[in-house]
């Protein structure tokens, strides 16, 4: 669980950095900003889930192959 949280925060930070590096978004309303923020966190959670599955699944397969 800790791995998921850490990966989610790191992915959200990276996605936020990427958004700010792109051309600046014109003035948006409050709702549009919240939708972008929610989308960033959902995307970050999905990336963290895939990363966690890959790492934990990979270590499990390593254990299986080592036996």
N, C-alpha and C positions, 0 to 999 in steps of 0.2 A: 504494500500500500504506500509506503514511504517513497518507493521508487516511482510510482505513478504520480504522486504529488510533485516530486522534484522535477520529473520530466515534463509535467504539465506546465509548471511555472517557467521552466527554461524555454519550452516551446512558445509559450505566450509572450515571453520577453522577446524572443527572436522574431516572432510574427509582428509584434508591435514595432520593433526596430525596422523591420522591412517596410511596414506601412509608412513610417515617417521618412524613410529614405526615398520612397516613391514620390512622385510629384505631390506637393501639398494638396490636401483635399480642401476644396472651397468651403466656405462657411456652411456648416450643416446644422440642422436642428437637433434638439436634445434627443428625440426618438431615433434619428438616424445614427447618432453617435453611440447610443446604447445598443442598437442592432449590430453595429460594427464590432463593438466590444464583446457582445455575447457571441458573435460569430467567431471572433478570435479565440475565445476560451473554449468553445466547442471544438474548433479545429485543433487547438493545442491538446485537448483531452484525447481526441482521436489519434493524434500523432503519438502521444504518450502511451496509449493502449497498444498500438502496433509495436512500438519500441520495446515495451515491457514484455509482450508476448514473444518477440524475437529473442530477447536476451534470456528470459527464463526458459523458453522452449529450446533454445540453443544449448544452454547448460544442461538441460534434462537429456537431450540427445547425446551430448558428450558423455554423460554418465552411462547411458545405455551402451554406447560404443566401447567404452573403456572396460566393461564387464566381460 
